[in-house]
Amino acid sequence: DAVPVVGLLGFLIGSIIAFQTYDPMAKYGAKLQVADVVGVSVVRELGPLITAIVLAGRSGSAFAAEIGTMKVTQELDALRTFGIDPVRFLVIPRMLATVLVTPLLSVYASFLGVLGGFVVLAPKGIGFMQYAIEVRNVLTIGGFLQGLAKAAVFAVLVAGIGCLAGMRTGQGPGAVGLSTTRAVVAGIVAIIVADSILGSFFYTLGI
């Protein structure tokens, strides 16, 4: 369900980067290097980041609301009464699903981001094959895997924080809404902090 919004944001971000960097680069005769900027920034950084933030607002909040509602209505207590661990039954499947799907969504967003950059550069006289070869030359396997690793880490944070907020839901009519808000805010903050840490880590490794 997150595919349309993730794809739209990825496409627009790639287009904006190409549009904003074309004129400064063209002044130095480096029009084709705009493809380098779009490819590296989208695949390594913005693709995973955009995907994770969208999932934090969409899936993380849904996890918190679903589990929080189950706690308020005492469904979690009912599961424990039947000898079913709520963490194993409710949390782990959601985390596994998020970790599996988020890297795929990140690749999808990155692809559309690179495509969005080409849409801006095509009227400037840059052909598709020329653009694709330039992007392929600047991207390395390490850079691509770096984006996937970031997406997987972000997925763990989004799902974990969303489920934890749901499990910690209090009582009262506003408890579920409060847990949902906490899940989104904490998820986005955790993503940004993790992104800075991972960026420094990969830079230290020379990836």
N, C-alpha and C positions, 0 to 999 in steps of 0.2 A: 504493500500500500504506500510505502514511502518512495517508490520509484519515480513517480511524476515530479514531485517537488524536489527531490535530490537531483534528478536530471536537469530540471529547469535551472536550479541554482548553479549547478556545475557549468552549464552552457553559458549562462550570463556572466559568471565570474571569469571564465576564459575570454569571453568577448570584451569585457571591461578591461582586463589586463592588457590585451592586445591593442585596444583602442587608446589607452592611456600611455602606453610605452612606444607606440609607433612613431609619433612626431619627434620625441627626443632622440630616438635611435636613428631616425632617417636623417637628422642633421649631420650625423657622423658617417653616413653611408652604410649603416648597419641594419638595414630594413629586415633582412632575413633573420637576424639575431633575435628579433621579437619572438620567433618560434621557439628559440631556446628558453627565453624568459617564461613564456606560457607553459611549455612542457615541464620544466623543472619545478616551477612554483605550484602548478596544479597537481602534478602526479605525486610529488614528494610531500607537499604541505597542505594545500587548500582542499584537494579532493577528500582526503581522510577527515580533515577538520570540519568541512561543511557537512559531510555525511554524519559525523558524530554529533554535531550540534543539532541537526534536524532530528536525529533519533532520540537525543536527550529530551527535546521538546515534545516528541510524538510518542515514542515507545517507552522511554523512561517514566514519563508522566502516567502512561497507561498502566504500566506495571504497578506503580505506587497506588493508583486509584483502584485497580482490581484487587490487589492483595489487601489494601486498606479497607475496602468495603467488606471483604471476607472477614477481616478481623472485627470490624464493628458489628457485623451480623453474627458473630461467634461461629463462623464456619471453620476457622482455624482451630478453635477448641473442639469442634466436632471431629475434625480430622485426627487430632491427637487422641480423642476418645476411642477412635477406631484403630489406633496404633499406627497411624500414617504420619510420618515426619513432614510437616509443611515445607521445610526447606528443600528436602529431596523431591517432594511432589510438585511444588509450585515455583521455587526459585531456580533450581539447577536446570530444568528444561528451558526456561526463559533465557538464562545466561548462555546455554549452549546454542540456542537458536540465534541469539544476537551475535555471538562470536562467529558463527558460520556465515551469516548473511551480511554483516557490516563490511568485511573486506570486498565482497562482490559488489555491494553498492558503491564502495569507494572507487573501485575500478570503473564502474559505470559512470560515476560523476567525473572522474578524471578524463575518461574518453570524450565525454560531451564537452568538457572544458577545453580540451585540445581542439575539438571540432569547432567550438565557438570562436577560438582564436583564428582559425583558418577562415571562417565566414567574414571576419573583419579584414583579414589580409588579402583575401581573394580579389576584391575590387582594386587593390593597390598594385596588382600585376604579379602576385606571387602564386605560382601554380600549386596544385594539390600535391603532386609527387615531390616537388621541390620542398614544400612545407613538411611533408611526411618524413622525407629523408633527413631534414635538419633536426626534427624532433627526435627521430630514432638515433641520430648520432650523439645528441646531447644527453639522452637518457641511458642510464646503465642498469644492469640487472640489480645491482645493489640499491640504486635509487628507487626502482620499482618495488623491491622487497621492503625497503624502508617504509614506503607508503602503506603496504599491506600490514606490516608489523604495527605501525601506529594505529591503523584502523582496528586491529584486533585488541590492542590495549584499551583503546577508547571504548570498544564494545563491552569489555569486562567492567569498566568503570560505570558506564551508563546503565547496564543491566543490574549490576551489583547495588549501586546507589538507589535505583528505582525500587528494587525489591526490598532493600533494607528500610527505605522510607515507608513502604507499605507495611512491613512487619512491625514497625514502631508506631503505627497509627494509634492515636489515643481514642478516647470516647467522646461522643458529642456530635452534633450535626455538622460542625465545621472541620472535624478532624481529618476527613478524607481530602478535602480541598487543601488544607494546610500541608499534609504529607505530599500531595502532588506538587505544590509550589516548591517545597524543600527539595524534592527530587530533581526538578528541572534546574533550579539555581545551583545546587551542589554538583549536579552532573556537568553543567557547563563550566563551572569553576575548575572542577577536577580535570576536565578535558584540556583546558588551557594550560594548567600547571603541568600536566603530564606531557603535553606537546613541547613545552619549553625544556623539560628535563630530557625527553627523548631526542630533541633536536641537538642539545648539547652533547648527549651521549654519542649519537651518530657522528657528530662533527669530530669528537675526540678520536673515534675509531677511523676517521678518514673516509666514511661512506658518503 
